[in-house]
Amino acid sequence: MQYKFLCLIYICLAAAACSKLDDVDPPTFEVTVEKTTFKVDEPVVFSFSGEQDNISFYSGEVYNEYAFREGREVDLSGKGATLDFFSQLAGTGTQTGQLSVWLSTNYNGNGDHASVKAATWTDITADLTLASSTTNVASGKVDVSSWLSHDQPLYIGFKYITQPQATNGLARVWWIQSFAVRSKADSLGGKELLLTDQENAGFRTIDQFPEDAPSLTTINATRITLLGNKYKDPADSIYNPEYSIYDPNNPIYDPTSPLYQPTAQLPVFVPYDPNSPYNDPPTETWVISKPIVEGVVNLGPDKAISVKGINTDVADGYTYTYKRPGTYKVYFIAYNHNIDGVETVVRQLDLTITP
């Protein structure tokens, strides 16, 4: 009985100790400076006292302001915008005049070829510089302000034409990169403000014959690769029933063979149809952005600068240099944390930076 009583006491003491260990102690933290007015490029020395696990710093400069730690929004309505990108040719194709650039404000965004053709499009290719070789070429900026408004969406389309390749040569690869629609508003913190860019423009491919003659166009976060459909050549081995891929005894289909290919599947032979209109058709492929409108854009949160991490035993201070004159609200955030919680202390100072 006495043994059980002692065990119960030990368990209670252990639980209390664990509970105590889980508590987060508030950090102790103070920040001082010798003066509050400094010159551009003069080091500002912040002195710390107290005990804390982590310290973060907001300088008060644009993109590093405590007030915008949850997000920074800017209204670009009525400021106007420009369009630009880089283009480049690649591959061994020989067709020319395949690419053009168009704008529309009444495309319905449905993503089918009929909807594209039903919209009104304006060709702005003549206002741009397009590549003529494998050299990456800047298009130059085109003013699209008159196309933009808060309630009128602007669609930007890259139109790519493929002529019959047996008689006109293979289609040429076009690369579109660094696409951007830039606001004409004053820069913020030395950075231009974007309405959209290559990664966020939401481009998608719209083929004239998506089932029968789809293009080989691809889109990723950094590049649009425009390429025409693969035309059907009767001399191609896939139209020969004796071609090895149609042989069920081909070792690539045999799991016991060293030549086995786990992803290989025995295809069904489909003979070449000389009367098919989709063997080598002229095709039209579009790559079109999502709707672009003027208005409020979210630039994301301003992020603090890490001054001290939990693995740093002591931080006595921090030195920072301002490059532009102005008045700045400086914030330091000290915090202790574990898996159960966080305790934070915020300290704020006002600085004046003179030329």
C-alpha positions in Angstrom: 0.0 0.0 0.0 2.8 2.4 1.0 4.6 1.5 -2.3 1.6 2.4 -4.4 1.2 5.7 -2.5 4.9 6.6 -3.1 4.4 5.8 -6.8 1.4 8.1 -7.0 3.4 10.9 -5.5 6.3 10.4 -8.0 3.8 10.4 -10.9 2.3 13.6 -9.7 5.6 15.3 -9.2 6.8 14.1 -12.7 3.6 15.5 -14.3 4.0 18.8 -12.5 7.6 19.0 -13.6 6.6 18.3 -17.2 3.9 20.9 -17.0 6.4 23.4 -15.8 8.8 22.5 -18.6 6.1 23.0 -21.2 5.4 26.6 -20.0 7.0 29.3 -22.2 8.8 32.0 -20.2 8.2 35.5 -21.6 11.4 37.0 -23.1 13.1 39.9 -21.4 14.2 42.4 -24.0 15.2 46.1 -24.3 16.6 48.0 -27.2 18.5 51.3 -27.1 20.4 53.6 -29.4 22.9 56.4 -28.6 20.9 58.9 -30.7 17.9 58.9 -33.0 19.2 60.9 -35.9 21.8 59.4 -38.3 23.1 60.1 -41.8 22.7 57.9 -44.9 25.4 55.2 -44.8 26.1 55.8 -41.1 26.0 52.6 -39.1 23.1 52.5 -36.6 24.0 50.4 -33.6 21.1 48.9 -31.7 22.1 47.6 -28.2 20.2 44.7 -26.6 19.7 43.6 -23.1 17.7 40.7 -21.6 17.2 37.1 -22.4 15.3 35.7 -25.4 15.5 32.8 -27.9 14.8 34.8 -31.1 14.9 38.4 -32.3 13.5 39.7 -35.6 13.9 43.2 -37.1 11.8 45.5 -39.2 13.8 48.5 -40.5 10.8 50.6 -41.4 11.9 50.7 -45.1 9.5 49.7 -47.9 9.0 45.9 -48.0 10.4 45.7 -44.4 7.7 47.5 -42.5 6.0 46.0 -39.4 2.7 47.6 -40.3 2.5 45.4 -43.4 3.6 42.2 -41.8 0.2 40.6 -42.6 0.2 41.8 -46.3 0.7 44.9 -48.4 -2.0 46.0 -50.8 -1.6 48.8 -53.5 -4.4 50.3 -55.6 -3.2 50.5 -59.2 -6.5 51.7 -60.6 -6.2 54.3 -63.4 -2.4 54.1 -63.4 -2.1 52.3 -66.8 0.2 49.5 -67.7 2.7 48.1 -70.3 3.3 44.6 -71.7 6.6 43.0 -72.4 8.3 39.6 -72.7 11.3 37.8 -74.2 11.0 35.5 -77.2 13.4 32.9 -78.7 13.4 30.4 -81.5 14.6 26.8 -80.9 14.5 23.4 -82.6 15.1 22.4 -86.3 11.8 23.6 -87.8 11.8 25.9 -90.8 8.4 27.5 -90.9 8.2 31.3 -90.6 5.6 33.8 -89.6 4.0 31.5 -87.1 3.7 33.7 -84.0 1.6 36.8 -83.4 0.3 38.6 -80.3 -3.3 39.7 -79.7 -5.4 41.5 -77.1 -9.1 41.1 -76.4 -11.6 42.5 -73.9 -14.6 40.4 -74.8 -13.2 36.9 -74.8 -15.4 34.8 -72.5 -12.5 32.7 -71.1 -14.1 29.4 -71.8 -11.0 27.8 -73.1 -12.4 26.3 -76.4 -11.4 27.3 -79.9 -15.0 28.4 -80.9 -15.0 30.9 -78.0 -11.6 32.3 -79.1 -12.9 32.8 -82.6 -16.1 34.4 -81.4 -14.1 37.1 -79.5 -12.8 40.4 -81.0 -9.0 40.4 -81.1 -6.5 43.2 -82.0 -3.1 42.3 -83.4 -0.3 44.2 -81.7 2.6 42.2 -83.2 3.8 45.1 -85.2 4.4 47.1 -82.0 6.7 44.3 -80.6 10.1 42.9 -81.5 10.1 39.1 -81.9 13.0 36.8 -82.1 14.4 35.8 -85.5 17.0 33.3 -84.2 18.0 31.3 -81.2 19.0 34.6 -79.4 16.7 35.6 -76.6 15.1 38.9 -77.7 13.3 41.6 -75.6 10.0 42.5 -77.1 10.1 46.1 -75.9 7.2 47.6 -73.8 3.8 48.2 -75.4 1.4 50.5 -73.7 -1.9 48.6 -73.0 -3.4 51.3 -70.7 -6.4 51.9 -73.0 -7.4 48.2 -72.7 -7.4 48.1 -68.9 -10.0 49.2 -66.4 -11.4 48.0 -63.1 -14.4 46.3 -64.7 -13.0 45.4 -68.1 -10.8 42.3 -68.3 -7.9 42.2 -70.7 -6.8 38.9 -72.2 -3.4 38.5 -73.9 -3.1 35.8 -76.5 -0.2 34.3 -78.3 -1.4 32.9 -81.7 0.7 30.2 -83.3 -0.1 29.0 -86.9 1.2 25.7 -88.3 1.0 25.1 -92.0 0.9 21.6 -93.5 4.4 20.4 -92.6 5.0 17.9 -95.4 5.0 20.8 -97.9 6.0 23.7 -95.7 8.7 22.2 -93.5 8.5 21.3 -89.8 6.9 23.8 -87.3 9.4 25.9 -85.4 9.7 26.0 -81.6 8.9 29.4 -80.0 9.8 30.2 -76.4 8.1 33.0 -74.5 9.7 34.0 -71.2 9.8 36.8 -68.6 6.3 37.8 -69.5 5.0 40.8 -67.5 2.3 43.4 -67.4 3.8 46.3 -65.5 1.8 49.1 -63.8 2.9 52.6 -64.9 2.5 53.7 -61.3 5.6 55.0 -59.6 7.9 52.3 -58.4 7.7 51.3 -54.7 11.0 51.0 -52.9 12.7 51.0 -56.3 10.7 48.1 -57.6 8.2 48.2 -60.5 4.7 47.1 -59.6 3.2 44.2 -61.6 -0.3 43.4 -62.5 0.8 39.9 -63.5 3.9 38.0 -64.6 4.9 34.8 -66.3 4.2 32.6 -63.3 0.9 34.1 -62.3 -0.6 35.0 -65.7 -2.6 31.7 -65.8 -1.8 30.9 -69.4 -3.5 27.9 -71.0 -3.3 26.3 -74.4 -6.3 26.2 -76.7 -6.0 24.0 -79.8 -8.1 24.1 -83.0 -8.2 20.3 -83.1 -7.5 19.2 -79.5 -8.6 15.6 -80.2 -7.4 14.9 -83.7 -4.4 17.2 -84.1 -3.3 18.6 -80.8 -0.2 20.8 -80.7 2.9 19.9 -78.7 2.7 23.3 -76.8 3.7 23.2 -73.1 3.5 25.8 -70.3 5.3 26.0 -67.0 6.1 28.7 -64.5 9.0 30.2 -66.4 8.3 29.4 -70.1 5.7 28.9 -72.8 6.9 26.5 -75.4 4.9 26.8 -78.6 5.1 23.9 -81.1 2.7 22.7 -83.7 1.0 19.3 -84.0 2.9 16.2 -85.0 1.8 15.4 -88.6 1.1 11.9 -89.8 3.7 10.6 -92.2 2.7 7.4 -94.0 6.4 6.4 -94.0 6.5 6.5 -90.2 7.2 3.1 -88.7 4.1 3.3 -86.6 2.1 2.7 -89.8 4.0 -0.6 -90.5 2.2 -3.6 -88.8 5.6 -5.4 -88.7 7.1 -2.7 -86.5 8.5 -4.3 -83.3 6.3 -2.4 -80.9 3.3 -4.3 -82.2 5.0 -7.7 -81.5 3.6 -9.2 -78.3 6.8 -11.2 -78.0 9.0 -8.1 -77.9 11.2 -8.5 -74.8 10.3 -5.0 -73.6 6.9 -6.5 -72.6 8.4 -9.5 -70.9 9.0 -9.1 -67.1 11.6 -11.8 -67.2 13.7 -10.1 -69.9 16.6 -7.7 -69.1 15.1 -5.5 -71.8 11.8 -5.3 -70.0 10.3 -1.8 -69.8 7.6 -1.6 -67.0 5.8 1.3 -68.6 5.7 -0.2 -72.1 2.2 -1.2 -73.3 1.4 -3.2 -76.4 -0.3 -0.7 -78.8 -3.1 -1.5 -81.1 -2.1 -1.1 -84.8 -4.0 1.7 -86.5 -3.3 1.9 -90.3 -2.6 5.2 -92.0 -5.7 6.7 -93.4 -4.9 8.7 -96.5 -8.3 10.3 -96.5 -8.2 11.7 -93.0 -8.3 15.6 -92.9 -6.2 15.5 -89.7 -3.0 13.8 -91.2 -1.3 17.2 -91.8 -3.8 20.0 -91.4 -3.2 23.7 -91.1 -3.7 24.4 -87.4 -4.2 27.3 -85.1 -3.0 27.2 -81.5 -3.6 29.9 -78.9 -2.0 30.4 -75.5 -4.1 32.9 -73.6 -3.7 34.6 -70.2 -6.3 34.7 -67.5 -8.2 38.0 -67.3 -6.0 41.0 -66.2 -7.8 43.9 -64.5 -6.7 47.1 -62.8 -7.4 47.5 -59.1 -5.9 46.5 -55.8 -2.9 44.1 -55.9 -1.6 42.2 -52.9 2.2 42.3 -52.8 2.3 39.8 -49.9 3.6 40.4 -46.4 6.6 42.4 -45.5 9.1 39.9 -43.9 11.3 40.6 -40.9 15.0 40.2 -40.9 16.2 37.5 -38.5 18.7 38.9 -36.0 19.1 36.1 -33.5 18.1 32.5 -33.6 17.5 29.9 -30.9 21.0 28.5 -31.5 22.7 31.8 -30.8 23.5 32.1 -27.1 23.7 35.8 -26.7 23.1 38.8 -29.0 24.3 42.1 -27.5 23.2 44.2 -30.4 22.7 44.7 -34.1 24.1 47.1 -36.7 22.1 48.4 -39.7 22.8 51.0 -42.4 20.1 53.0 -44.2 20.6 54.0 -47.8 17.8 56.6 -48.2 16.9 59.6 -46.0 13.6 59.6 -44.3 11.9 58.9 -41.0 11.6 55.2 -40.1 9.6 53.3 -37.5 11.8 50.5 -36.4 10.5 47.4 -34.7 12.3 44.5 -32.9 10.4 41.4 -31.9 11.8 39.1 -29.3 10.1 35.8 -28.7 10.5 32.5 -26.9 8.6 29.5 -28.1 8.1 25.7 -28.0 5.6 23.3 -29.4 3.0 24.5 -26.9 3.1 28.2 -27.4 5.0 31.4 -27.9 5.6 34.6 -25.8 6.5 37.8 -27.6 7.8 41.2 -26.7 7.8 44.1 -29.2 10.0 47.2 -29.0 9.7 50.2 -31.3 12.0 53.2 -32.0 11.7 56.2 -34.3 14.7 57.1 -36.4 15.5 60.0 -38.6 18.0 59.5 -41.5 19.4 62.6 -43.1 21.3 63.0 -46.4 
